[in-house]
Amino acid sequence: MSVDVEHAKQWDWPLTPDDFITVVDDATHFEVDLDVKSFKKEEVKVETIEDLVNIHLDHEAKDDDPMNVARNIIRQV
């Protein structure tokens, strides 16, 4: 069974109010562009599960730095 779905061009992204996700879904490809500049490469995991793209961002706070913030964000598109 196939269901036609229209995706929003921009979705709110919880890092800051100005950040967003841009999605391109056309006849030639599916593309997701998001800003993860607050995360290191090893803190970003992207995988596909059937027809979903699972984006997992995980940043641990350091105990010795009171200005460091832990973040754990999961999005599926």
PQR file of N, CA, C, O and H, with PARSE charges and radii, in Angstrom:
ATOM      1  N   MET A   1       0.844  -1.183   0.000 -0.4000 1.5000
ATOM      2  CA  MET A   1       0.000   0.000   0.000 -0.0000 2.0000
ATOM      3  C   MET A   1       0.886   1.241   0.000  0.5500 1.7000
ATOM      4  O   MET A   1       1.886   1.287   0.716 -0.5500 1.4000
ATOM      5  N   SER A   2       0.534   2.230  -0.782 -0.4000 1.5000
ATOM      6  CA  SER A   2       1.289   3.468  -0.863 -0.0000 2.0000
ATOM      7  C   SER A   2       0.375   4.633  -0.508  0.5500 1.7000
ATOM      8  O   SER A   2      -0.756   4.720  -0.987 -0.5500 1.4000
ATOM      9  H   SER A   2      -0.278   2.193  -1.364  0.4000 1.0000
ATOM     10  N   VAL A   3       0.876   5.519   0.330 -0.4000 1.5000
ATOM     11  CA  VAL A   3       0.105   6.686   0.756 -0.0000 2.0000
ATOM     12  C   VAL A   3       0.892   7.935   0.389  0.5500 1.7000
ATOM     13  O   VAL A   3       2.059   8.061   0.759 -0.5500 1.4000
ATOM     14  H   VAL A   3       1.794   5.448   0.718  0.4000 1.0000
ATOM     15  N   ASP A   4       0.268   8.857  -0.332 -0.4000 1.5000
ATOM     16  CA  ASP A   4       0.915  10.125  -0.661 -0.0000 2.0000
ATOM     17  C   ASP A   4       0.962  11.001   0.585  0.5500 1.7000
ATOM     18  O   ASP A   4      -0.038  11.158   1.285 -0.5500 1.4000
ATOM     19  H   ASP A   4      -0.680   8.755  -0.633  0.4000 1.0000
ATOM     20  N   VAL A   5       2.141  11.572   0.855 -0.4000 1.5000
ATOM     21  CA  VAL A   5       2.325  12.411   2.026 -0.0000 2.0000
ATOM     22  C   VAL A   5       3.001  13.697   1.600  0.5500 1.7000
ATOM     23  O   VAL A   5       3.980  13.668   0.855 -0.5500 1.4000
ATOM     24  H   VAL A   5       2.953  11.445   0.287  0.4000 1.0000
ATOM     25  N   GLU A   6       2.495  14.814   2.061 -0.4000 1.5000
ATOM     26  CA  GLU A   6       3.148  16.093   1.818 -0.0000 2.0000
ATOM     27  C   GLU A   6       3.911  16.479   3.066  0.5500 1.7000
ATOM     28  O   GLU A   6       3.355  16.476   4.165 -0.5500 1.4000
ATOM     29  H   GLU A   6       1.700  14.838   2.667  0.4000 1.0000
ATOM     30  N   HIS A   7       5.210  16.820   2.903 -0.4000 1.5000
ATOM     31  CA  HIS A   7       6.049  17.197   4.030 -0.0000 2.0000
ATOM     32  C   HIS A   7       6.196  18.715   4.086  0.5500 1.7000
ATOM     33  O   HIS A   7       6.212  19.391   3.057 -0.5500 1.4000
ATOM     34  H   HIS A   7       5.662  16.823   2.011  0.4000 1.0000
ATOM     35  N   ALA A   8       6.300  19.228   5.287 -0.4000 1.5000
ATOM     36  CA  ALA A   8       6.559  20.653   5.464 -0.0000 2.0000
ATOM     37  C   ALA A   8       7.969  20.956   4.976  0.5500 1.7000
ATOM     38  O   ALA A   8       8.851  20.102   5.070 -0.5500 1.4000
ATOM     39  H   ALA A   8       6.286  18.679   6.123  0.4000 1.0000
ATOM     40  N   LYS A   9       8.189  22.135   4.468 -0.4000 1.5000
ATOM     41  CA  LYS A   9       9.516  22.518   4.006 -0.0000 2.0000
ATOM     42  C   LYS A   9      10.436  22.850   5.178  0.5500 1.7000
ATOM     43  O   LYS A   9      11.652  22.701   5.059 -0.5500 1.4000
ATOM     44  H   LYS A   9       7.472  22.828   4.392  0.4000 1.0000
ATOM     45  N   GLN A  10       9.887  23.295   6.300 -0.4000 1.5000
ATOM     46  CA  GLN A  10      10.687  23.594   7.487 -0.0000 2.0000
ATOM     47  C   GLN A  10       9.962  23.085   8.717  0.5500 1.7000
ATOM     48  O   GLN A  10       8.745  23.224   8.844 -0.5500 1.4000
ATOM     49  H   GLN A  10       8.899  23.417   6.396  0.4000 1.0000
ATOM     50  N   TRP A  11      10.735  22.489   9.627 -0.4000 1.5000
ATOM     51  CA  TRP A  11      10.194  22.055  10.913 -0.0000 2.0000
ATOM     52  C   TRP A  11      10.970  22.746  12.008  0.5500 1.7000
ATOM     53  O   TRP A  11      12.165  22.999  11.855 -0.5500 1.4000
ATOM     54  H   TRP A  11      11.724  22.376   9.524  0.4000 1.0000
ATOM     55  N   ASP A  12      10.311  23.058  13.112 -0.4000 1.5000
ATOM     56  CA  ASP A  12      11.024  23.624  14.256 -0.0000 2.0000
ATOM     57  C   ASP A  12      12.061  22.629  14.742  0.5500 1.7000
ATOM     58  O   ASP A  12      11.821  21.421  14.731 -0.5500 1.4000
ATOM     59  H   ASP A  12       9.340  22.852  13.235  0.4000 1.0000
ATOM     60  N   TRP A  13      13.181  23.116  15.156 -0.4000 1.5000
ATOM     61  CA  TRP A  13      14.250  22.278  15.686 -0.0000 2.0000
ATOM     62  C   TRP A  13      14.563  22.787  17.082  0.5500 1.7000
ATOM     63  O   TRP A  13      14.712  23.997  17.255 -0.5500 1.4000
ATOM     64  H   TRP A  13      13.376  24.096  15.164  0.4000 1.0000
ATOM     65  N   PRO A  14      14.669  21.938  18.074 -0.5600 1.5000
ATOM     66  CA  PRO A  14      14.713  22.387  19.466  0.2800 2.0000
ATOM     67  C   PRO A  14      16.043  22.945  19.957  0.5500 1.7000
ATOM     68  O   PRO A  14      16.160  23.193  21.157 -0.5500 1.4000
ATOM     69  N   LEU A  15      17.042  23.158  19.125 -0.4000 1.5000
ATOM     70  CA  LEU A  15      18.313  23.664  19.617 -0.0000 2.0000
ATOM     71  C   LEU A  15      18.242  25.151  19.947  0.5500 1.7000
ATOM     72  O   LEU A  15      18.649  25.559  21.035 -0.5500 1.4000
ATOM     73  H   LEU A  15      16.947  22.956  18.151  0.4000 1.0000
ATOM     74  N   THR A  16      17.739  25.953  19.039 -0.4000 1.5000
ATOM     75  CA  THR A  16      17.467  27.375  19.284 -0.0000 2.0000
ATOM     76  C   THR A  16      16.252  27.740  18.446  0.5500 1.7000
ATOM     77  O   THR A  16      15.944  27.045  17.478 -0.5500 1.4000
ATOM     78  H   THR A  16      17.409  25.621  18.155  0.4000 1.0000
ATOM     79  N   PRO A  17      15.554  28.816  18.796 -0.5600 1.5000
ATOM     80  CA  PRO A  17      14.357  29.176  18.033  0.2800 2.0000
ATOM     81  C   PRO A  17      14.622  29.463  16.558  0.5500 1.7000
ATOM     82  O   PRO A  17      13.698  29.358  15.752 -0.5500 1.4000
ATOM     83  N   ASP A  18      15.844  29.821  16.175 -0.4000 1.5000
ATOM     84  CA  ASP A  18      16.135  30.166  14.787 -0.0000 2.0000
ATOM     85  C   ASP A  18      16.547  28.969  13.936  0.5500 1.7000
ATOM     86  O   ASP A  18      16.568  29.061  12.708 -0.5500 1.4000
ATOM     87  H   ASP A  18      16.594  29.907  16.830  0.4000 1.0000
ATOM     88  N   ASP A  19      16.873  27.853  14.574 -0.4000 1.5000
ATOM     89  CA  ASP A  19      17.311  26.681  13.818 -0.0000 2.0000
ATOM     90  C   ASP A  19      16.110  25.933  13.257  0.5500 1.7000
ATOM     91  O   ASP A  19      14.999  26.042  13.777 -0.5500 1.4000
ATOM     92  H   ASP A  19      16.856  27.779  15.572  0.4000 1.0000
ATOM     93  N   PHE A  20      16.345  25.173  12.191 -0.4000 1.5000
ATOM     94  CA  PHE A  20      15.255  24.428  11.565 -0.0000 2.0000
ATOM     95  C   PHE A  20      15.798  23.277  10.751  0.5500 1.7000
ATOM     96  O   PHE A  20      16.999  23.182  10.496 -0.5500 1.4000
ATOM     97  H   PHE A  20      17.247  25.085  11.769  0.4000 1.0000
ATOM     98  N   ILE A  21      14.909  22.418  10.354 -0.4000 1.5000
ATOM     99  CA  ILE A  21      15.208  21.311   9.453 -0.0000 2.0000
ATOM    100  C   ILE A  21      14.574  21.638   8.115  0.5500 1.7000
ATOM    101  O   ILE A  21      13.417  22.054   8.065 -0.5500 1.4000
ATOM    102  H   ILE A  21      13.933  22.494  10.562  0.4000 1.0000
ATOM    103  N   THR A  22      15.310  21.458   7.035 -0.4000 1.5000
ATOM    104  CA  THR A  22      14.772  21.615   5.688 -0.0000 2.0000
ATOM    105  C   THR A  22      14.663  20.224   5.066  0.5500 1.7000
ATOM    106  O   THR A  22      15.617  19.447   5.103 -0.5500 1.4000
ATOM    107  H   THR A  22      16.251  21.120   7.076  0.4000 1.0000
ATOM    108  N   VAL A  23      13.514  19.917   4.504 -0.4000 1.5000
ATOM    109  CA  VAL A  23      13.276  18.613   3.892 -0.0000 2.0000
ATOM    110  C   VAL A  23      12.983  18.800   2.408  0.5500 1.7000
ATOM    111  O   VAL A  23      12.146  19.619   2.028 -0.5500 1.4000
ATOM    112  H   VAL A  23      12.738  20.548   4.474  0.4000 1.0000
ATOM    113  N   VAL A  24      13.685  18.028   1.571 -0.4000 1.5000
ATOM    114  CA  VAL A  24      13.396  17.970   0.138 -0.0000 2.0000
ATOM    115  C   VAL A  24      12.919  16.557  -0.154  0.5500 1.7000
ATOM    116  O   VAL A  24      13.640  15.590   0.091 -0.5500 1.4000
ATOM    117  H   VAL A  24      14.364  17.363   1.880  0.4000 1.0000
ATOM    118  N   ASP A  25      11.730  16.438  -0.667 -0.4000 1.5000
ATOM    119  CA  ASP A  25      11.162  15.134  -0.998 -0.0000 2.0000
ATOM    120  C   ASP A  25      10.495  15.263  -2.357  0.5500 1.7000
ATOM    121  O   ASP A  25       9.345  15.690  -2.457 -0.5500 1.4000
ATOM    122  H   ASP A  25      11.144  17.223  -0.866  0.4000 1.0000
ATOM    123  N   ASP A  26      11.228  14.890  -3.404 -0.4000 1.5000
ATOM    124  CA  ASP A  26      10.668  15.013  -4.749 -0.0000 2.0000
ATOM    125  C   ASP A  26      10.816  13.685  -5.495  0.5500 1.7000
ATOM    126  O   ASP A  26      11.135  12.662  -4.890 -0.5500 1.4000
ATOM    127  H   ASP A  26      12.162  14.544  -3.322  0.4000 1.0000
ATOM    128  N   ALA A  27      10.593  13.705  -6.762 -0.4000 1.5000
ATOM    129  CA  ALA A  27      10.607  12.477  -7.561 -0.0000 2.0000
ATOM    130  C   ALA A  27      11.998  11.862  -7.668  0.5500 1.7000
ATOM    131  O   ALA A  27      12.119  10.675  -7.970 -0.5500 1.4000
ATOM    132  H   ALA A  27      10.334  14.536  -7.254  0.4000 1.0000
ATOM    133  N   THR A  28      13.060  12.653  -7.424 -0.4000 1.5000
ATOM    134  CA  THR A  28      14.417  12.133  -7.607 -0.0000 2.0000
ATOM    135  C   THR A  28      15.119  11.751  -6.312  0.5500 1.7000
ATOM    136  O   THR A  28      15.983  10.874  -6.324 -0.5500 1.4000
ATOM    137  H   THR A  28      12.961  13.618  -7.178  0.4000 1.0000
ATOM    138  N   HIS A  29      14.769  12.394  -5.183 -0.4000 1.5000
ATOM    139  CA  HIS A  29      15.474  12.080  -3.940 -0.0000 2.0000
ATOM    140  C   HIS A  29      14.748  12.611  -2.704  0.5500 1.7000
ATOM    141  O   HIS A  29      13.821  13.416  -2.793 -0.5500 1.4000
ATOM    142  H   HIS A  29      14.067  13.107  -5.174  0.4000 1.0000
ATOM    143  N   PHE A  30      15.205  12.132  -1.555 -0.4000 1.5000
ATOM    144  CA  PHE A  30      14.725  12.601  -0.250 -0.0000 2.0000
ATOM    145  C   PHE A  30      15.943  13.131   0.483  0.5500 1.7000
ATOM    146  O   PHE A  30      16.933  12.416   0.638 -0.5500 1.4000
ATOM    147  H   PHE A  30      15.959  11.478  -1.483  0.4000 1.0000
ATOM    148  N   GLU A  31      15.882  14.389   0.942 -0.4000 1.5000
ATOM    149  CA  GLU A  31      17.033  15.031   1.577 -0.0000 2.0000
ATOM    150  C   GLU A  31      16.579  15.764   2.834  0.5500 1.7000
ATOM    151  O   GLU A  31      15.565  16.461   2.824 -0.5500 1.4000
ATOM    152  H   GLU A  31      15.078  14.970   0.816  0.4000 1.0000
ATOM    153  N   VAL A  32      17.338  15.601   3.916 -0.4000 1.5000
ATOM    154  CA  VAL A  32      17.073  16.307   5.168 -0.0000 2.0000
ATOM    155  C   VAL A  32      18.326  17.092   5.510  0.5500 1.7000
ATOM    156  O   VAL A  32      19.415  16.523   5.590 -0.5500 1.4000
ATOM    157  H   VAL A  32      18.162  15.035   3.924  0.4000 1.0000
ATOM    158  N   ASP A  33      18.181  18.388   5.712 -0.4000 1.5000
ATOM    159  CA  ASP A  33      19.301  19.257   6.074 -0.0000 2.0000
ATOM    160  C   ASP A  33      19.001  19.843   7.450  0.5500 1.7000
ATOM    161  O   ASP A  33      17.968  20.484   7.641 -0.5500 1.4000
ATOM    162  H   ASP A  33      17.297  18.851   5.648  0.4000 1.0000
ATOM    163  N   LEU A  34      19.902  19.626   8.408 -0.4000 1.5000
ATOM    164  CA  LEU A  34      19.688  20.169   9.742 -0.0000 2.0000
ATOM    165  C   LEU A  34      20.990  20.675  10.321  0.5500 1.7000
ATOM    166  O   LEU A  34      22.073  20.223   9.952 -0.5500 1.4000
ATOM    167  H   LEU A  34      20.741  19.105   8.253  0.4000 1.0000
ATOM    168  N   ASP A  35      20.866  21.614  11.229 -0.4000 1.5000
ATOM    169  CA  ASP A  35      22.010  22.247  11.859 -0.0000 2.0000
ATOM    170  C   ASP A  35      22.358  21.503  13.143  0.5500 1.7000
ATOM    171  O   ASP A  35      21.577  21.503  14.094 -0.5500 1.4000
ATOM    172  H   ASP A  35      19.985  21.982  11.529  0.4000 1.0000
ATOM    173  N   VAL A  36      23.523  20.871  13.171 -0.4000 1.5000
ATOM    174  CA  VAL A  36      23.969  20.152  14.369 -0.0000 2.0000
ATOM    175  C   VAL A  36      25.323  20.684  14.834  0.5500 1.7000
ATOM    176  O   VAL A  36      26.129  19.936  15.388 -0.5500 1.4000
ATOM    177  H   VAL A  36      24.158  20.871  12.398  0.4000 1.0000
ATOM    178  N   LYS A  37      25.571  21.967  14.611 -0.4000 1.5000
ATOM    179  CA  LYS A  37      26.878  22.534  14.940 -0.0000 2.0000
ATOM    180  C   LYS A  37      27.192  22.476  16.432  0.5500 1.7000
ATOM    181  O   LYS A  37      28.354  22.626  16.810 -0.5500 1.4000
ATOM    182  H   LYS A  37      24.916  22.574  14.161  0.4000 1.0000
ATOM    183  N   SER A  38      26.196  22.264  17.291 -0.4000 1.5000
ATOM    184  CA  SER A  38      26.427  22.171  18.735 -0.0000 2.0000
ATOM    185  C   SER A  38      26.904  20.785  19.149  0.5500 1.7000
ATOM    186  O   SER A  38      27.197  20.560  20.324 -0.5500 1.4000
ATOM    187  H   SER A  38      25.252  22.143  16.984  0.4000 1.0000
ATOM    188  N   PHE A  39      26.986  19.859  18.209 -0.4000 1.5000
ATOM    189  CA  PHE A  39      27.344  18.471  18.512 -0.0000 2.0000
ATOM    190  C   PHE A  39      28.615  18.080  17.791  0.5500 1.7000
ATOM    191  O   PHE A  39      28.905  18.574  16.701 -0.5500 1.4000
ATOM    192  H   PHE A  39      26.749  20.042  17.255  0.4000 1.0000
ATOM    193  N   LYS A  40      29.383  17.174  18.418 -0.4000 1.5000
ATOM    194  CA  LYS A  40      30.552  16.585  17.762 -0.0000 2.0000
ATOM    195  C   LYS A  40      30.082  15.490  16.817  0.5500 1.7000
ATOM    196  O   LYS A  40      28.974  14.970  16.951 -0.5500 1.4000
ATOM    197  H   LYS A  40      29.148  16.772  19.303  0.4000 1.0000
ATOM    198  N   LYS A  41      30.942  15.143  15.855 -0.4000 1.5000
ATOM    199  CA  LYS A  41      30.601  14.120  14.862 -0.0000 2.0000
ATOM    200  C   LYS A  41      30.185  12.810  15.526  0.5500 1.7000
ATOM    201  O   LYS A  41      29.232  12.165  15.088 -0.5500 1.4000
ATOM    202  H   LYS A  41      31.842  15.565  15.746  0.4000 1.0000
ATOM    203  N   GLU A  42      30.895  12.417  16.581 -0.4000 1.5000
ATOM    204  CA  GLU A  42      30.583  11.156  17.249 -0.0000 2.0000
ATOM    205  C   GLU A  42      29.304  11.212  18.089  0.5500 1.7000
ATOM    206  O   GLU A  42      28.855  10.178  18.583 -0.5500 1.4000
ATOM    207  H   GLU A  42      31.669  12.941  16.937  0.4000 1.0000
ATOM    208  N   GLU A  43      28.710  12.395  18.260 -0.4000 1.5000
ATOM    209  CA  GLU A  43      27.465  12.550  19.008 -0.0000 2.0000
ATOM    210  C   GLU A  43      26.228  12.505  18.105  0.5500 1.7000
ATOM    211  O   GLU A  43      25.097  12.568  18.587 -0.5500 1.4000
ATOM    212  H   GLU A  43      29.074  13.235  17.858  0.4000 1.0000
ATOM    213  N   VAL A  44      26.452  12.395  16.798 -0.4000 1.5000
ATOM    214  CA  VAL A  44      25.362  12.385  15.820 -0.0000 2.0000
ATOM    215  C   VAL A  44      25.246  10.995  15.204  0.5500 1.7000
ATOM    216  O   VAL A  44      26.219  10.457  14.676 -0.5500 1.4000
ATOM    217  H   VAL A  44      27.370  12.343  16.406  0.4000 1.0000
ATOM    218  N   LYS A  45      24.058  10.424  15.277 -0.4000 1.5000
ATOM    219  CA  LYS A  45      23.815   9.105  14.670 -0.0000 2.0000
ATOM    220  C   LYS A  45      22.586   9.224  13.772  0.5500 1.7000
ATOM    221  O   LYS A  45      21.525   9.661  14.218 -0.5500 1.4000
ATOM    222  H   LYS A  45      23.267  10.861  15.706  0.4000 1.0000
ATOM    223  N   VAL A  46      22.735   8.835  12.507 -0.4000 1.5000
ATOM    224  CA  VAL A  46      21.632   8.853  11.545 -0.0000 2.0000
ATOM    225  C   VAL A  46      21.485   7.441  10.984  0.5500 1.7000
ATOM    226  O   VAL A  46      22.456   6.841  10.523 -0.5500 1.4000
ATOM    227  H   VAL A  46      23.597   8.480  12.145  0.4000 1.0000
ATOM    228  N   GLU A  47      20.278   6.926  11.029 -0.4000 1.5000
ATOM    229  CA  GLU A  47      20.029   5.591  10.485 -0.0000 2.0000
ATOM    230  C   GLU A  47      18.653   5.557   9.840  0.5500 1.7000
ATOM    231  O   GLU A  47      17.779   6.368  10.147 -0.5500 1.4000
ATOM    232  H   GLU A  47      19.489   7.414  11.403  0.4000 1.0000
ATOM    233  N   THR A  48      18.483   4.603   8.943 -0.4000 1.5000
ATOM    234  CA  THR A  48      17.168   4.407   8.331 -0.0000 2.0000
ATOM    235  C   THR A  48      16.556   3.134   8.898  0.5500 1.7000
ATOM    236  O   THR A  48      17.226   2.114   9.062 -0.5500 1.4000
ATOM    237  H   THR A  48      19.192   3.943   8.694  0.4000 1.0000
ATOM    238  N   ILE A  49      15.281   3.223   9.188 -0.4000 1.5000
ATOM    239  CA  ILE A  49      14.507   2.085   9.665 -0.0000 2.0000
ATOM    240  C   ILE A  49      13.269   2.017   8.782  0.5500 1.7000
ATOM    241  O   ILE A  49      12.330   2.796   8.945 -0.5500 1.4000
ATOM    242  H   ILE A  49      14.737   4.051   9.055  0.4000 1.0000
ATOM    243  N   GLU A  50      13.282   1.076   7.848 -0.4000 1.5000
ATOM    244  CA  GLU A  50      12.239   0.960   6.824 -0.0000 2.0000
ATOM    245  C   GLU A  50      12.104   2.283   6.099  0.5500 1.7000
ATOM    246  O   GLU A  50      13.048   2.690   5.422 -0.5500 1.4000
ATOM    247  H   GLU A  50      14.045   0.443   7.716  0.4000 1.0000
ATOM    248  N   ASP A  51      10.966   2.982   6.206 -0.4000 1.5000
ATOM    249  CA  ASP A  51      10.799   4.242   5.479 -0.0000 2.0000
ATOM    250  C   ASP A  51      10.997   5.466   6.374  0.5500 1.7000
ATOM    251  O   ASP A  51      10.571   6.562   6.009 -0.5500 1.4000
ATOM    252  H   ASP A  51      10.199   2.651   6.756  0.4000 1.0000
ATOM    253  N   LEU A  52      11.639   5.303   7.546 -0.4000 1.5000
ATOM    254  CA  LEU A  52      11.915   6.416   8.456 -0.0000 2.0000
ATOM    255  C   LEU A  52      13.402   6.735   8.479  0.5500 1.7000
ATOM    256  O   LEU A  52      14.238   5.845   8.328 -0.5500 1.4000
ATOM    257  H   LEU A  52      11.985   4.413   7.842  0.4000 1.0000
ATOM    258  N   VAL A  53      13.725   8.010   8.668 -0.4000 1.5000
ATOM    259  CA  VAL A  53      15.093   8.430   8.932 -0.0000 2.0000
ATOM    260  C   VAL A  53      15.126   8.813  10.409  0.5500 1.7000
ATOM    261  O   VAL A  53      14.407   9.714  10.843 -0.5500 1.4000
ATOM    262  H   VAL A  53      13.046   8.733   8.791  0.4000 1.0000
ATOM    263  N   ASN A  54      15.964   8.123  11.172 -0.4000 1.5000
ATOM    264  CA  ASN A  54      16.067   8.338  12.601 -0.0000 2.0000
ATOM    265  C   ASN A  54      17.333   9.142  12.884  0.5500 1.7000
ATOM    266  O   ASN A  54      18.432   8.704  12.544 -0.5500 1.4000
ATOM    267  H   ASN A  54      16.548   7.392  10.819  0.4000 1.0000
ATOM    268  N   ILE A  55      17.189  10.314  13.504 -0.4000 1.5000
ATOM    269  CA  ILE A  55      18.310  11.192  13.820 -0.0000 2.0000
ATOM    270  C   ILE A  55      18.415  11.266  15.336  0.5500 1.7000
ATOM    271  O   ILE A  55      17.481  11.704  16.008 -0.5500 1.4000
ATOM    272  H   ILE A  55      16.296  10.669  13.781  0.4000 1.0000
ATOM    273  N   HIS A  56      19.563  10.835  15.878 -0.4000 1.5000
ATOM    274  CA  HIS A  56      19.756  10.814  17.318 -0.0000 2.0000
ATOM    275  C   HIS A  56      20.990  11.649  17.655  0.5500 1.7000
ATOM    276  O   HIS A  56      22.091  11.351  17.194 -0.5500 1.4000
ATOM    277  H   HIS A  56      20.321  10.479  15.332  0.4000 1.0000
ATOM    278  N   LEU A  57      20.803  12.690  18.455 -0.4000 1.5000
ATOM    279  CA  LEU A  57      21.888  13.568  18.890 -0.0000 2.0000
ATOM    280  C   LEU A  57      22.030  13.414  20.399  0.5500 1.7000
ATOM    281  O   LEU A  57      21.048  13.548  21.130 -0.5500 1.4000
ATOM    282  H   LEU A  57      19.908  12.932  18.829  0.4000 1.0000
ATOM    283  N   ASP A  58      23.234  13.136  20.867 -0.4000 1.5000
ATOM    284  CA  ASP A  58      23.433  12.880  22.289 -0.0000 2.0000
ATOM    285  C   ASP A  58      24.716  13.551  22.755  0.5500 1.7000
ATOM    286  O   ASP A  58      25.807  13.165  22.335 -0.5500 1.4000
ATOM    287  H   ASP A  58      24.031  13.027  20.273  0.4000 1.0000
ATOM    288  N   HIS A  59      24.593  14.555  23.621 -0.4000 1.5000
ATOM    289  CA  HIS A  59      25.743  15.268  24.180 -0.0000 2.0000
ATOM    290  C   HIS A  59      25.693  15.165  25.692  0.5500 1.7000
ATOM    291  O   HIS A  59      24.723  15.594  26.318 -0.5500 1.4000
ATOM    292  H   HIS A  59      23.707  14.868  23.962  0.4000 1.0000
ATOM    293  N   GLU A  60      26.731  14.600  26.277 -0.4000 1.5000
ATOM    294  CA  GLU A  60      26.802  14.448  27.727 -0.0000 2.0000
ATOM    295  C   GLU A  60      27.435  15.691  28.352  0.5500 1.7000
ATOM    296  O   GLU A  60      28.397  16.240  27.814 -0.5500 1.4000
ATOM    297  H   GLU A  60      27.519  14.252  25.768  0.4000 1.0000
ATOM    298  N   ALA A  61      26.897  16.128  29.482 -0.4000 1.5000
ATOM    299  CA  ALA A  61      27.472  17.251  30.217 -0.0000 2.0000
ATOM    300  C   ALA A  61      28.722  16.785  30.958  0.5500 1.7000
ATOM    301  O   ALA A  61      28.789  15.647  31.421 -0.5500 1.4000
ATOM    302  H   ALA A  61      26.116  15.681  29.919  0.4000 1.0000
ATOM    303  N   LYS A  62      29.701  17.660  31.065 -0.4000 1.5000
ATOM    304  CA  LYS A  62      30.910  17.354  31.824 -0.0000 2.0000
ATOM    305  C   LYS A  62      30.711  17.851  33.254  0.5500 1.7000
ATOM    306  O   LYS A  62      30.293  18.988  33.472 -0.5500 1.4000
ATOM    307  H   LYS A  62      29.647  18.585  30.688  0.4000 1.0000
ATOM    308  N   ASP A  63      31.012  17.000  34.212 -0.4000 1.5000
ATOM    309  CA  ASP A  63      30.812  17.347  35.615 -0.0000 2.0000
ATOM    310  C   ASP A  63      31.664  18.524  36.068  0.5500 1.7000
ATOM    311  O   ASP A  63      31.253  19.280  36.948 -0.5500 1.4000
ATOM    312  H   ASP A  63      31.352  16.076  34.035  0.4000 1.0000
ATOM    313  N   ASP A  64      32.841  18.689  35.482 -0.4000 1.5000
ATOM    314  CA  ASP A  64      33.755  19.742  35.924 -0.0000 2.0000
ATOM    315  C   ASP A  64      33.479  21.097  35.273  0.5500 1.7000
ATOM    316  O   ASP A  64      34.175  22.069  35.568 -0.5500 1.4000
ATOM    317  H   ASP A  64      33.175  18.075  34.767  0.4000 1.0000
ATOM    318  N   ASP A  65      32.481  21.182  34.395 -0.4000 1.5000
ATOM    319  CA  ASP A  65      32.169  22.433  33.702 -0.0000 2.0000
ATOM    320  C   ASP A  65      30.705  22.804  33.943  0.5500 1.7000
ATOM    321  O   ASP A  65      29.821  22.226  33.312 -0.5500 1.4000
ATOM    322  H   ASP A  65      31.916  20.392  34.155  0.4000 1.0000
ATOM    323  N   PRO A  66      30.427  23.762  34.848 -0.5600 1.5000
ATOM    324  CA  PRO A  66      29.036  24.122  35.151  0.2800 2.0000
ATOM    325  C   PRO A  66      28.298  24.784  33.986  0.5500 1.7000
ATOM    326  O   PRO A  66      27.071  24.872  34.007 -0.5500 1.4000
ATOM    327  N   MET A  67      29.028  25.250  32.976 -0.4000 1.5000
ATOM    328  CA  MET A  67      28.397  25.887  31.818 -0.0000 2.0000
ATOM    329  C   MET A  67      28.055  24.877  30.718  0.5500 1.7000
ATOM    330  O   MET A  67      27.429  25.242  29.723 -0.5500 1.4000
ATOM    331  H   MET A  67      30.025  25.179  32.959  0.4000 1.0000
ATOM    332  N   ASN A  68      28.455  23.621  30.884 -0.4000 1.5000
ATOM    333  CA  ASN A  68      28.208  22.579  29.885 -0.0000 2.0000
ATOM    334  C   ASN A  68      26.817  21.998  30.103  0.5500 1.7000
ATOM    335  O   ASN A  68      26.429  21.704  31.233 -0.5500 1.4000
ATOM    336  H   ASN A  68      28.963  23.324  31.693  0.4000 1.0000
ATOM    337  N   VAL A  69      26.074  21.834  29.021 -0.4000 1.5000
ATOM    338  CA  VAL A  69      24.689  21.371  29.083 -0.0000 2.0000
ATOM    339  C   VAL A  69      24.573  20.023  28.377  0.5500 1.7000
ATOM    340  O   VAL A  69      25.135  19.836  27.298 -0.5500 1.4000
ATOM    341  H   VAL A  69      26.389  22.072  28.102  0.4000 1.0000
ATOM    342  N   ALA A  70      23.846  19.084  28.984 -0.4000 1.5000
ATOM    343  CA  ALA A  70      23.583  17.797  28.338 -0.0000 2.0000
ATOM    344  C   ALA A  70      22.384  17.955  27.411  0.5500 1.7000
ATOM    345  O   ALA A  70      21.405  18.620  27.751 -0.5500 1.4000
ATOM    346  H   ALA A  70      23.390  19.237  29.860  0.4000 1.0000
ATOM    347  N   ARG A  71      22.473  17.336  26.237 -0.4000 1.5000
ATOM    348  CA  ARG A  71      21.368  17.367  25.278 -0.0000 2.0000
ATOM    349  C   ARG A  71      21.181  15.972  24.710  0.5500 1.7000
ATOM    350  O   ARG A  71      22.150  15.281  24.398 -0.5500 1.4000
ATOM    351  H   ARG A  71      23.268  16.796  25.961  0.4000 1.0000
ATOM    352  N   ASN A  72      19.933  15.568  24.580 -0.4000 1.5000
ATOM    353  CA  ASN A  72      19.601  14.307  23.943 -0.0000 2.0000
ATOM    354  C   ASN A  72      18.350  14.551  23.120  0.5500 1.7000
ATOM    355  O   ASN A  72      17.276  14.803  23.667 -0.5500 1.4000
ATOM    356  H   ASN A  72      19.145  16.130  24.834  0.4000 1.0000
ATOM    357  N   ILE A  73      18.490  14.474  21.799 -0.4000 1.5000
ATOM    358  CA  ILE A  73      17.392  14.799  20.893 -0.0000 2.0000
ATOM    359  C   ILE A  73      17.226  13.660  19.898  0.5500 1.7000
ATOM    360  O   ILE A  73      18.203  13.175  19.328 -0.5500 1.4000
ATOM    361  H   ILE A  73      19.362  14.269  21.355  0.4000 1.0000
ATOM    362  N   ILE A  74      15.989  13.240  19.694 -0.4000 1.5000
ATOM    363  CA  ILE A  74      15.693  12.210  18.704 -0.0000 2.0000
ATOM    364  C   ILE A  74      14.587  12.735  17.793  0.5500 1.7000
ATOM    365  O   ILE A  74      13.545  13.188  18.268 -0.5500 1.4000
ATOM    366  H   ILE A  74      15.195  13.635  20.156  0.4000 1.0000
ATOM    367  N   ARG A  75      14.817  12.672  16.497 -0.4000 1.5000
ATOM    368  CA  ARG A  75      13.786  13.050  15.521 -0.0000 2.0000
ATOM    369  C   ARG A  75      13.649  11.940  14.499  0.5500 1.7000
ATOM    370  O   ARG A  75      14.638  11.304  14.132 -0.5500 1.4000
ATOM    371  H   ARG A  75      15.663  12.304  16.112  0.4000 1.0000
ATOM    372  N   GLN A  76      12.439  11.704  14.042 -0.4000 1.5000
ATOM    373  CA  GLN A  76      12.200  10.769  12.951 -0.0000 2.0000
ATOM    374  C   GLN A  76      11.450  11.507  11.857  0.5500 1.7000
ATOM    375  O   GLN A  76      10.470  12.205  12.115 -0.5500 1.4000
ATOM    376  H   GLN A  76      11.637  12.220  14.340  0.4000 1.0000
ATOM    377  N   VAL A  77      11.927  11.340  10.637 -0.4000 1.5000
ATOM    378  CA  VAL A  77      11.256  11.958   9.485 -0.0000 2.0000
ATOM    379  C   VAL A  77      11.007  10.918   8.441  0.5500 1.7000
ATOM    380  O   VAL A  77      10.452  11.223   7.386 -0.5500 1.4000
ATOM    381  H   VAL A  77      12.724  10.773  10.428  0.4000 1.0000
TER
END
